[in-house]
């Protein structure tokens, strides 16, 4: 596999192009921020909401408090205290900072973005490319960290990234270099996996749809950023999801396990089918219909994870359904946000807060991963 090197002309052109696009999005975001919607009307049929030209004031208030909390509590090394840590959660927080259009180089959260990205890159194995995290699911961390790198590539200045850092020189890779290594790690793990997908570690010989969805979104983000990802790899991963989608639309956890009611997994499946341009598949139609039926059911298991994927899946499959879901979700988040701006979760406040900000990010629609 030939992957463009970060220092190559092609990579520089890609970076310059994405950087210019980001600045355009930022300017549009500034104008959009001046358009105010009533607090009690988070969304609706208004064309400014439908096409992303206005961000409801309720959304901006929740998001602002989330980002202020993350900025206030970030450690000097780029991580966050409390609960589970690791590069995946750090990546989630990076994307939360970037999703509302603040300039990642000179905006109010620029220092926090750079700290977090440096931490992700320093966590990466320079030989294998694996961005490993704690717990039983290091490939979750790898997937979210890869996606964060893909969103930062070409947008965050390489000249400023390591400025003032005390990290050893050998760990000071560029975002592009780190993204290429992370992509190679994911592709190698897939090649060695009998299912053509992913599980908890790069060497796993089994697979499941939750880890696979996380890693696949990282690969799709890398491809969108200009890193070469073979079509065969994407096709193989999508075929894995196709084989695990039942006739009623539910995406199973593994071939022989349903593992709960499947709302989060089916949202993941709907999303990867949509981003992978497989909306013509009957499995996509069944999965998207299932999440529409279940979109207002209570979220007892993994609520932050489910909201994160439901937002994207509904947005890509049914904009009207997303608008109704978004309004409901804004009310939920208003009721559950802590006084300090955080959201308590079983994985810690940084995870809950970052995921909550990302569940609302489609109101801004600035990160490339949120393009429809």
N, C-alpha and C positions, 0 to 999 in steps of 0.2 A: 504494500500500500504506500503510495506516495502522498505525503502530507506537506503542504506548503510550510516552509520554515518561517519562524516569526520575523526573521530579519530579511526575508526575501522581498523582492519588489512587489510580488502579488500580495503578500501579507500586508505590506505597508499600504498598498492601494486600498485593500479591503478595510484596513484600520482607518485610513483617512476618510473613506466613503462613509463608514458607519459613524465616525466622529462627526462629520458634517451633518449627517441625518439626525444624530442625537441632538446637535445644537438647534436644528430646525424644530424637532419635537419639543425641545426645551422652550423655545420662543413661543410656540403654539400653546404650550402648557401655561406660560405666564399669562397669555391673553385669556385662556380658559379659566384661570384662577379668578379673573375679575368678574366672571359670570356667576351670579349667586342664585342658588335655588333655595326654596323654603326648607327649614330644618325637617319638617314633618313630611316632606315629599322627596324621598331619596331617589326616586326614579319615576318613570311613567312614559307616556307616549310623546312627550316633548322632543322635538327633533334635535335640540342641543344636547340632550342626554343620550338619545339613540345613537348619534354619530360622534359622541365623545367630545363635543365642543364646550361642554359645561360640566363642572364637577359640583355635585350637591354640597351645600355647606355642612351638612351632617357628616358626610364622608370626609371632608377636609378636616373637620374638628377631630374625629376619631383618629385619622391618619396622623395629624400633627402631634397629638398626645402620644401615639405609639412611637413616633420617631424621636420625640423629645426624651421619652423614657429610655429608648435604646442608646441614644447619644449620651445621656447622663450616666448610664450604668456600665458602659463598655470599659473593659480594662485596657491598660496601656498596650498589652500584647494583641489586642484586637478581638478578644473573646468576651464572653459575658458570664457573670457569676450565677449560681443558683440552678439546680436541676441538672439535666444532661447538657453537656457541651459537645464540642467537636466541629470540624470544618463544615459539615452539612448545615448545622444550625447557624454557623457564622455566615454561610452562603445565603441562607434564607434572609438573614438580617441585611446583608449587602443588597439583595434585590429589593427589600423593603425600602431602604434608603434611596435607591435609584428609581423606583417605580412611579413616584409622583412628579418627576421632572426636575428636581433640584440638580444644578450643575455638579457632577461628581468630582470635578477638579477644583472648583472655586466656590461652590455653594456652602451652606451652613454645615453640611455633613461630610464635606470632602475629606477631612482628617479621619473621620470614622470609617469611611469607605476604604481609604488606603490602608488603615490599620488592619481591617478585616481581610482585605485581599492579600496583604503580606502574610497574615497568619495562615490563610488557606494554602498559599504557595509554599510556605515553610513546612506545612504538614505533609507535603507531597513527597513520595519516594522518588528521588531523581533518576532511578534506574527503571522501575516498573511503571511509574506514573500514577500509582495508587495514592489517592487522597484518603487516608484511613482515619476513621473515627472510633470512639469507644463503643462499648456495648456489643450486642449480638448481631448488629446489622451494619458493618462498615461500608457496604456498597450503597446503602441509603445516603450516607455522608458523601460518598464519591459522586453519586448522581446529582445531588443538590449543589455540591461544590462545583461540579463541571458546568452545570447550568448557570451558576453565578458568574463563573469565569467567562462564559460565552456572552453574557449580557454586558460584562464590563469591557470585553475586548474591543478595541477601536474607539472606546468612549472615555476610558480613564487613561490619563497621560502616563506613558511609560517613564518619562523623564521625572515626573513627580512621585511616582509610586514608592520608590525606595529612599526618597529624600529624608535624611535625618535618622534612618534606621540603623540599628546596631547589629543587624543580622549578618551572619558570615557571607562573604562574597559568593561562595559556591551555592548558596541557597537563593540568591537574588535573580531568579528567573523572571522573564517578562510574562505578562498575562498570556500572550500568544504561545510562548514556549510551554507554559504550564497547561494551557488548554490542549495543545497538541499531545502532550504526554498523557493527560487524563483521557483523551479520546482513544489513544492507542491502548491504554490499559483496559478500557471498556470493551473495545473490539477484540482484544486478545482473550479476555474472559469469555466473551460470547463464542468465539471460535472453539474454545476448549470445553464449552458446555454442551452436553448432549441434546438439550432442549432448544439451543439457539437463543437463550435468554440469560437471566441473571438471578442470583440468590444472594446470600449474606456476604460471601467473600469472593474474591476474584477467581479462586480455584474451585468453587462449588460445582458439584455435579448434578444438582437439582436446581429448580427454579420456582419462582412464584410471581404473580402478576403485580404485586405492590412494589417489590424491589425492581422488577423489570420495567415498570412504568417510570419510576424515578430515573433509572439509568438511561432509558430510551429518550426521555425528554432532555436529558443532558446531551445526548448525541444529536438530537434534532436541533438543539440550540447551537451546538458546535458547528453543525453543517450550515445553519443560518448565518453564522459568523464568518464563514469562508473556509473552515477546515474541511478537508476532504473526508467524507464518510461514505463508504461504498453503498450503493443502492441495495446490494444483496444483504448487507447487514440490517438495514432498516426493514426490508421485506421479510427477512427471517424473523425479526422480533414481532412485526405485525402479524405474521402468520401464527406465532405463539399465542397472541391475544385472540386471534380468530378461533383457534382451536379450543380456547377456554371460555368462549362466549356461548351460553346456553340459548336455547330457542326462545326463552322468555326475556332474553337480553342481559341476564345476570352474568357478570364475569366472575368465574370461580377463582379461588386463591391458588390452588394447584389442581392438577388433573383429577385427583380423587377427593378433593376437599372444597367445600363451599365456603366455610370459615365465616359464619355470620350472614347478615342479610345482603351484603355485597354492594351497598350504595357507593361507598368510596371506590371500591375496585371497578365498578361499572362506570363511574365518572372518569377514572383513569383510562379505561378502555375506550370510552367515547372520545376523550381528548386525543389519545395517540392515533386513533383511526382518523380523526379530523386533521390533525397536524401532518399525519403521514399521507394525506390525500386519498383516503379510502372511504369517502362518504357514500360511494356507490355500493359498498358491501352490505348485504342484509344484516350482518352482525352489527354494523354501525347503526343501522336504522333501529334494530331491536334494543340495543344498549341505550341509545339516546332517548327512545320512548320510555324505557324503564326509569331513567333518572328524572324525566319530566313528571312521571307519576309519583315519584318519591321525594320530590324536591322540598316539600314542606314538612316532611316527617321529622320527628325529634332526632337529634344527633346524640345518641347515648355513647357510642363508641367512636373514639378518635375525632371529636368534633372539629378541631382545627385543621387536621389533615383532610377531612371530608369537605369542609368549606373551601379550602384551597383548590381542590380539584373540581368541585361542583361549579365554582365560579367560571372556570375556564371551559369546562365541558358544556355547560348550558349556553355560554356566550357563543361558542362555535356551532352549536347545534340548533338553537332556537333563541333568537334575540329577545323576543317577547317574554319567553319563560325566564330568561336571565334577568330581565328587568323586574319581574315580579319577585323572583328569588332575591335579588339584590336589595329590594326595598325591605323585605322580611329580615334579611341578614343584618342590614344596617340597624334596625330596631333591636335585634338580639345583641349586637355588639355595643350599642349605646347602653343597654341595661347591664352588661357584664364587665365593661371596662373598669378597672380599678381606679381609685383616685389619683394614683401616681402615673396613670396612663398605660399600665401594663395589663396583660391578660394572664391569669393563672392557668397553668396547664400541668399535666402529669410529667412533662419533660422540662418544666421550668418556665419562668416568665419570658425569657428571650425567645424561645420557640413559640409560645402562645402569642406573643406580641407581634413577632415577625410574620407569622402565618396569618394573623388577623389583618395586618396591613396589606398583605398580598391578596387576601380574599376580596379586598376592596379595590385592588389595583386596576381592574378593568374599567373603573370609572375614569381613570386617567388615560389608560391605553397608550403608554409611552414606551414600555419595554418591547423589544422585537418579539418576544415570546407571546405577547398579547395581541399581535396583529391578527386581524380576522380576514 
